[in-house]
Amino acid sequence: MSELHLAVALDGAGAHPAAWREPGARPAELFTARYWAGLVAEAEAGLLDFVTFEDGLALQSSSPDGPDGRADRVRGRLDAVLTAARVAPLTRHIGLVPSVTATHTEPFHISKAIATLDHVSRGRAGLRIQVSGLPYEARHFGRRPVPLPEAALYEEAADHVEVIRRLWDSWEDEAEIRDVATGRFVDRDKLHHIDFEGRHFAVRGPSITPRPPQGQPLVSALGDGGAAYGLIARSADVGYVAARDTGEARAAVTAIRQARESAGLSAEPLHLFGELTVFLDDDHAAAGDRLGRLDALAGTGADADADAAYADGTAVFAGTPAQLADLLQERREAGLSGFRLRPGVLAHDLPALTRGLVPELQRRGAFRRAYEADTLRGLLGLARPANRYAARPAA
C-alpha cells in the first residue's frame, strides 16, 4: 500500500468559531510569530507534508453580505506569505503553503513573494490560489465597480497562475554568474521577457527574483465544483476536494481528471486531497461531546446556519484517531492521494493528529516514518520542472 500524504490548514485558533475560547488556545498570542512557529513545529514533528496558512482580504465573517459585526469570534489575520517566511528558517522539512487571493493581487508581486519564500525555505514553498467575489472585499481596492462572475474569476485566476509560472522561469538556473574577476554577476542572455498578454493581464517580465530552488513551487487550489474544478485541472499541482462522503469525493476526482484530460494535461501529475474538519479524542463519545459543547458555545438559533459554515462545505469528523484512519483509508479509494485536515481546535486537535493519527497510520504502513526529501515537490513525488525558456541540449 502506498503512503498517504497529509497536510493541515492553520487558521486562527482552529476551524471552529469557538476554538479561541478553549483551554490552551492562547488567544493573546494569535498575532505573534511564536504562536505560528509552534504550530508549524508540531506539524513538522508529525512528519506532515505541508501546512497551509489561511488568509483573506477582509475581516472574517459568517455573512456573505459583509462583516457580521460579531465580537465573539476571532477577527483579523497576519499576512500568510509573511508568516510563512518568518517560520521558514525555524523549520527544516515541512512545506509552507500560504494562501493568496488572485482577484485583487498582481501576479508579479505574488511570483516574487513565493519565489522569495522558496529561497528562504530552501525549496519548501507553495501557494494556495483563491478567488474572491465578495463586494465588500472589492471595495477595499476600487479596481472594479462590481465583482466578476464566478467563471470569470476562475479564468482570471488561471491566467494569474500562468503569469506566475512564467515569471518563475524567466531566470534560467545558470543566470547568476557572480564572477568577481570578470565583473559579471548575471548572464543577461539567461534572463527572459515572458511577454504574456491575456484577457486579464499583460506582463513583460523578467522577474526581479532568481528562479526558485524548486524551479516551480507548488501551486494548489480548493475546488467545490464547476469553475473551481477547472482551475485545479488547468493550473494546480495539488487540488483540495470539498466532499462530504466517499461518493462525492469519487465524483469530484472523476470530474477534475476529465477536465485535466480535456485541457491536454492528463500526463502531468496532479495530487487530489480530500478536505476534512476534525475533532479528535481518545474516546468517540468524548469527541462528539466536545464538538457539541463548542457548537453550543458558538451560538444557535437564528445564526445556526452561519455557525455550521465553519466547515466550509467539508465533512466534519468527530471521533478517535483510529476511526479517522479508517475513514481516510476508505476515502482514499475514491482516487485521493492525501488529505488536508482542518483541526477544529488547534491547541487540542493538531497534537491529536501528529501524536495520535500519524502513529496509527504508521502502524498500518500508510504513512512515512521519516522525511525522505528536502523539498516540498520531493515529498510529493513531483519532479523539478525544466525551465520553459532554456535552450534544450542538442540531440
N, C-alpha and C positions, 0 to 999 in steps of 0.2 A: 504494500500500500504506500503510495507516495504521500509526502507530508503536506499538511495544511499550511497555509500562510495566514498569519494573524496580524491585525492592526487594531489600534484603539483610537477613538475620537476623543480629544481633550477639549473641554469647553466649560469654563467657569468652575463650579463645584461639582458638576456632573450633569447628566442628561435630564434628570428630574428637576422640576422648578423649585422643589423644596429641599434640594440637596444641600444647599448652603446652611441650612438650619440643623443639620445632623451633627452629632458628636464627631470631632476630628476634622471637620470640613475646613477650618481655618479661613473664614470669610475675610478676616482682616488682612490676609496675605494674598488675596486673589490677583492683585495687581503688582506683584513682586516677582523678580527673577528667581528668587529662591523657591517659590512655590512651584513654578513651571519646571525648574531644573529637577526638583524632587519627583514630580510626576514622571518625567521622561526617564530618570534614573530607575524608577520602579519598573517601567515598561521594558527598559533595556535589560534589567536583571531577569526579567521573564523571557528574554530572547525573542521578543516580538519583532516582526519585520519592520514596522514603522508606526509612527504616531501621526495623526493629523491634528492641526490646530484650527479650530473653527474661527470664523471671522465674518464680519458684515460691515455695512456702511451706514447703519443706523442703530439706535438702541434696540435691544431685543424687545419683541412684542408678541403677544398672543393674538393680536388683531391684525388682519390684512390691510386695514384702512389707515394705520398709523400707530404711533406709540399708544399703548394701552393705559398709561398713567398709573400702573400698579407699582406700589412701593414695597411689595413683599416678595419680589423676585430679584435675582441678580441682574443688574443692568450695567452695561459697559464692558469693554474688552480691551486688552492690549493688542497692538498690531501683530498679526500672526507671523508675518515674514520676519519682523524684527525679533520677536520672541524666539523663533526657531534659530535665528543667527546667534542670539545670546546663549542659547542652550548648547549649540553645536560643539564648542570647544570642551564642554564638560562631558561629552559622550564619545564613544568610540565606534559603535557598530550599528546602532538603530537608525533607520531612516527618518527624516524630518520633512513633513509634508504640510506646509501652511496653505490655507485657503485664500484664494484671491477672486475678486469679482470682476469678470471681464467687461461687464456692461459699462462701468464707469471708470475704468483704468486704461492706460495706454500700454499696448504690448511691449513697446520699447522699454518702459520703466520696469515692467514685470520681468522681462527677459534678463535684464542685468541684475535685478534683485535676486532671482533664483539662481542665476549663474554665480553670483557672489556667495550665496548660501552653499552652493555645491563646492566652491573653493574652500570656504571656511570649514566645512564639514568633511572635506577630502572625499567627496563623491557620495554623499548620502542625502542629497536634496531631491525634492519633488515639489509638485504643486497640485492642489485640488482646484480646478477651474469651476466657477459657478456663475450664474447669471442672476440679474435682479430686474423684475418687472414691477417693483413697488413704487408707486408715485411719490411717496414721502422720501424714499432714498434718492430718486431722481431730482427732487427739489434741492438736495444738498449741492448739486453740481451745476444745474442750469444748462446742461449741454443739449437737452431735448425738451420740447414743450410737453410731450406725453411719452410714457414708456412704449417701447416697440412691442408688437405682438410676440407671443411666445416663440413661434417658428423663427422669426427674425432675430430674436435674442440669441437663440442657439446657433443660428447661422453666423451671426457676428462672433460668437464665442469660438466657433470652429476657425474662422479667419484669424482671430486673436491668437489661438494656439499655433496656427501655421506661421504667422509672423514671428512668434517667439522661437519656434524651432529653427526657422531660417536664420534668425539672429544668433542663436547658439552656434550655428555652423559658419557664421560669417568670418570667424577666425579659424584658420586651419590649425591643427595640433602643433605644427612646427613654426607657427608665425612668429613666436618670440625667439629672437636670436641671442640678445643680451651679451653681445660681444664687445667688451670694453676696448680691446685692441683696435678694432676696425670702426668703432663708434656706431655700430648698427644694433639697435635694440629690437626692431621688428623687420621682418621681410614683408615689404609692402605688397608684394605680389600674392601673399597668402592671406590678405585681408580682402573681403569681398563685399561689394554692394549687393543687397538682396533684391532691390528694385521690385518690391511687392506692390501691386496695385489691385485692389479688390473693391467690392461694393462699400466696405466699411472703413478700410484703411489704405493709405498709400505711404509706405515706409521704405526709405532708401537704404539705410544701414551704411557701414557695418556697425556692429555693437561696439561699445567702448570697453567691454569686458572680455578677456580671452575666453576661448572655448572651455566650458566646464569640464572637470575631470571625468564625468560620466559621458561626455560628448553630448548626450541628451538626457537631462534629468527626467525623472518620472513625471508623467502627466496623468492625472486621474480626474474622474468626474462622477457625480451621483446621477443615477437615472431612475425615473419612476414611470417611464413610458414615452411614446411618441418622439418628439423632437430631442428630448434628453437622451434617449437611446441612440438617436442619430449622431449626437455629439460624441458619445462614447465610441461608437463604431468607427467614426471618421478620424477622431483626434486623440484618443486616450491609449495609454499603456495598461491602465487599471480602471475598471468601471465598478462602481458600488451599486448594487441592485437592491432597491427597496421592495421587498416581497414579504408577505405575511405568512406564507407557508411554502412547502416544497413545490406544490403545483404552480404557484405564482412565480417562484424562482425559475422553474424549468421553462415556463413560457417566456420570461424575460430573457433568459440565456439564449433561447431559440431566436427571439426577435432581434437581439443585438448581433448574434452571429450572422443572421441573414442580411442585416443591414451592412455589416462589415464586408460580407461577400459581394454585395451589390456595389460597394464603394471600391472594389478591386483590391481589398486589403486582407483577404482571408488567409494569406500566407504569413502575415505579420502577427507576432504573438500578442495576445490580449488576455490579461487576467480579469476574471469577474469575481468580485467579492460580495457575499451576502451582507446585509445590514441587520443588526440586532441590538436592541437596547436591553441591558441585562442587570438583574438584581440577584446576587448570589449569596447563599448562606449554606452552612453545613447541613441544615435541615430544610426540606422543601417547604414545610408549613411556615417556618420562620421567615423564609424569603417572601412568601406570599403575604404574611402579616406585615412585614416591613414595608412592602410596596403599598399595601392598603393604608397603613399609617401615614406614609408620605403623601398619597393621594388625598387623604382627608386633611392633612396639614396644608396642602396647596390650595384647598378650597373646592367646593362643589356648588351645586345649584345652577344658577344662570351661566356660570363660567365652566361648567363641566366639560363641554366640548373643547374649549380652549385649553383646559388643564390637561386633557388627553393628547393634545397636539405636540407635547414634548417628544413623543415617539417619531414624529415627522414621517408618518406613513410606514414605519418599520414595525416589525413584530416586537412585542415586549415579552421577555422571558424572566420568570422568577422561579428559582429552584436551586439545586445543588450543582457543583462543578461537574460531577459525573453525569447528571441529567443533561447539562448543557453540552457536554462532549457527545452524548448520544444524538442530540438534536443537530449539532454541526455535522456529524458524520452522515446523518440522514439527508440533510440539506445538500451536502456535497454531491450526492447522487444526481442532483439536478444539473450538474455541469459547472459548479462553482469550484474555484481553486483556493479560496480563502474567505475570510470574514473580517469586516470592520465592525468591532464591537463598541457600543456606547455604554460605558459604565454609568448606571443610574446615579450613584453617589461615588465620586472618585475616591474619597477617603476610605470607603469600605470596599467597593466593587472592583477597583483597579488591583489592589493586592489580592483580592479573591481570584481574579483572573490569572495573575502571574504566579501565585503560590498555590492555587487550587486547580484551576482548569489546565494550566500548562503541564504540571506533573501528571495529571490524569491522561492527557493526550500523549505525553511521552511514554507512559506505561503501555499505551495501545499502539505505539510505534507510529503515531500520526503527527508528531511534531519534533523539531530539531532538539538536540541536546547541547549544541554549541553553535555559535555563529560560524558560518562556513565561507563567508565572503566579506570583503572590505567595503563594498559599495552597495547602494540600495538596488541598483539593477542586478548586481550579482546575487543578492539574497533572493531575488525573484526569478533568477534564471534567465535574465534578459541580457543579450549581448550588447556590447558597446557599439553603437551605430557608426558606420563610416560617415565621414563628412561629405555632404552632397556637393560641395564646391571644389573639393580636392581633385586634382587630376588623377585618374586611375593609372596604375602602372601598366606599361606596355606588356602585351601577352608574350 
